[in-house]
Amino acid sequence: MTVTSFDEIAAPAPKTGALPERPTKSYYQRNDGFIVGTVSAIVAIVFWEIMWQAGFIDPLFFSGPSATLARLYRGLWTTGDMIPHIIFSAQNFAVGFTCAAIVAIPLGIALGWYRTPRMILDPFITVLYSTPRIVFVPLFVMWFGLGFLSKMVIVFLSAFFPILLNVMAGVRTTDDQLLGAAKSFCATQGDLFRTIVLPATVPFIIVGLRQGLAHGLIGVVVGEFFAGSKGIGYLIGQAGTTFATDLLFACVIVIAVAGLGISAILQRVEQHFQSWRPAQS
Amino acid sequence: MSVTTATDTAAADRAAAGTSSQARLTARHVSKAFWVEGEQDPTIALQNVSLTIDEGEFVCIVGPSGCGKTTFLNLVAGLLPYDEGSIEISGKRVNGPGRDRAVVFQQSRLLPWRTTFDNVLYGMQLHRRFSEAEMQKRAQDYIDLVGLHGSERRHPAQLSGGMQQRVNLARALATDPEILLMDEPFAALDAQTREFMQAELLRIWQEAGKTVMFVTHQIDEAIFLADRVFVFGTRPGRLRAEFEVPFERPRRLSIKRSPEFLALTDQIWSLIEEEASRAGFMQPAPAESRS
């Protein structure tokens, strides 16, 4: 048979019998990654607790899950001795990270879009990014003292470069084909920027914020570690020098939960902006 | 509320396009050269190309790779400056992109974060010519015209290649251009979808009544679609020949197997083969071995 007209191609297919049923997946099949991961973590913690209860772990150098949780409960609730340190660190982090995002995102977009300022600032960015920011801590203590300001500046500097570099990369990797198509429709520079560059850079901004977050958390702990008498980093240092392993572990949990929490929020934001992407399995 | 159909908007655009007998596109002695990194002399992409396209006409440009057909389209679109000669659209000299032209690209180049509907709006938003209400209505009408009704809220990743090109076409048509420039729009599609889209394009063209300049490397596609076929030669890129296509409209895909169609295909193929072998792209084949 030869197809001689467009109508024949478009003719409806003849009715067939029953369609095969949609294959069903069990709860485990749909969530295998999460379930296996959770079980693996629980097994490790249980094993750790057994070792701890059996007395195989020297409390001078290591702590157990129950002792850590007990210390955490005490620190956050009964005596609340960890609370002021957590609030101090959270403030340092919040102010430093927010300032870094507010400065780095627009600056990254501008440096990604305009060549000349990028060429001018490139050597400074490269040098500062390649240098571990910790080396500046003594300098900042000298300039800004032992208190809030020097800590905030360290967080700022730690979070700043990951955000800046990711945003710059996002702007510079904008699809030229899309820009060309927009130009063919008489797009102005402002149009290109608003309708293509900015939306295309959103995923890079989120990645930058997540990396900046990780670096910022390091910054806040290290800054307090080095100098000062307050904050979660200071508390870790104190716990270490006094062999208070349960307090040390409790502090680690606080920092880990903070990191996971902010990361989860950013993931939500990312999903909100990425709803147009095809679903990933 | 007035009840108008997609066909009505297309018909209104068609009527408003005017009936002046003046040529829609006039290219006179157009030349373009590129400097290629590491080469002594500039590459002459186009040399002394002169052609005209009439109001409402469907014209195809075919030629081997490197003949400058896409360069010519980019010059007409205003995306590249030309070195010599002149290009005029309805008597106005081309000097950069303009609202009188719209390009349908080979890759659909849709914004991946916008839905079908918002992608069709995009060209009009950039043109800033229609009111918000008009843009909404035109977008819907042209989505209906290209057969995408029901896919308005889908994103490009959820559309097939053929559907993406329908969006691409609707985006261009909705801006109501005086001339539609199509750059191998079906080249990335599979053979069946391509044939299907060719038939669809003729249907849409007849409803929208636009002047079309269509660049392709496929001879049968060019003959099936066009009123006239321009054959470009290579090294340097230039206009080699012009063929009138005698088939009546509306055309069905079956004409592709008629003897007249095959004879015309063969004639154009000989010319292109000569050009391609002259440029060293292929060994000249003995005439009887051609299919």
HADDOCK unambig.tbl for C-alpha pairs under 7 A between the chains (distance, minus, plus):
assign (segid A and resid 4 and name CA) (segid B and resid 253 and name CA) 6.95 0.50 0.50
assign (segid A and resid 4 and name CA) (segid B and resid 254 and name CA) 5.27 0.50 0.50
assign (segid A and resid 5 and name CA) (segid B and resid 252 and name CA) 6.24 0.50 0.50
assign (segid A and resid 5 and name CA) (segid B and resid 253 and name CA) 6.47 0.50 0.50
assign (segid A and resid 5 and name CA) (segid B and resid 254 and name CA) 6.70 0.50 0.50
assign (segid A and resid 177 and name CA) (segid B and resid 109 and name CA) 6.34 0.50 0.50
assign (segid A and resid 178 and name CA) (segid B and resid 109 and name CA) 5.49 0.50 0.50
assign (segid A and resid 181 and name CA) (segid B and resid 109 and name CA) 6.63 0.50 0.50
assign (segid A and resid 184 and name CA) (segid B and resid 77 and name CA) 6.71 0.50 0.50
assign (segid A and resid 184 and name CA) (segid B and resid 79 and name CA) 6.58 0.50 0.50
assign (segid A and resid 184 and name CA) (segid B and resid 97 and name CA) 5.39 0.50 0.50
assign (segid A and resid 184 and name CA) (segid B and resid 102 and name CA) 6.93 0.50 0.50
assign (segid A and resid 184 and name CA) (segid B and resid 103 and name CA) 6.75 0.50 0.50
assign (segid A and resid 185 and name CA) (segid B and resid 97 and name CA) 6.81 0.50 0.50
assign (segid A and resid 185 and name CA) (segid B and resid 98 and name CA) 6.99 0.50 0.50
assign (segid A and resid 185 and name CA) (segid B and resid 99 and name CA) 6.85 0.50 0.50
assign (segid A and resid 185 and name CA) (segid B and resid 102 and name CA) 6.71 0.50 0.50
assign (segid A and resid 185 and name CA) (segid B and resid 123 and name CA) 5.80 0.50 0.50
assign (segid A and resid 185 and name CA) (segid B and resid 126 and name CA) 6.09 0.50 0.50
assign (segid A and resid 185 and name CA) (segid B and resid 127 and name CA) 6.31 0.50 0.50
assign (segid A and resid 186 and name CA) (segid B and resid 97 and name CA) 5.61 0.50 0.50
assign (segid A and resid 186 and name CA) (segid B and resid 98 and name CA) 6.02 0.50 0.50
assign (segid A and resid 186 and name CA) (segid B and resid 99 and name CA) 6.96 0.50 0.50
assign (segid A and resid 186 and name CA) (segid B and resid 126 and name CA) 6.41 0.50 0.50
assign (segid A and resid 186 and name CA) (segid B and resid 127 and name CA) 6.40 0.50 0.50
assign (segid A and resid 187 and name CA) (segid B and resid 126 and name CA) 5.48 0.50 0.50
assign (segid A and resid 276 and name CA) (segid B and resid 113 and name CA) 5.32 0.50 0.50
assign (segid A and resid 276 and name CA) (segid B and resid 155 and name CA) 6.05 0.50 0.50
assign (segid A and resid 277 and name CA) (segid B and resid 157 and name CA) 6.93 0.50 0.50
assign (segid A and resid 278 and name CA) (segid B and resid 157 and name CA) 6.16 0.50 0.50
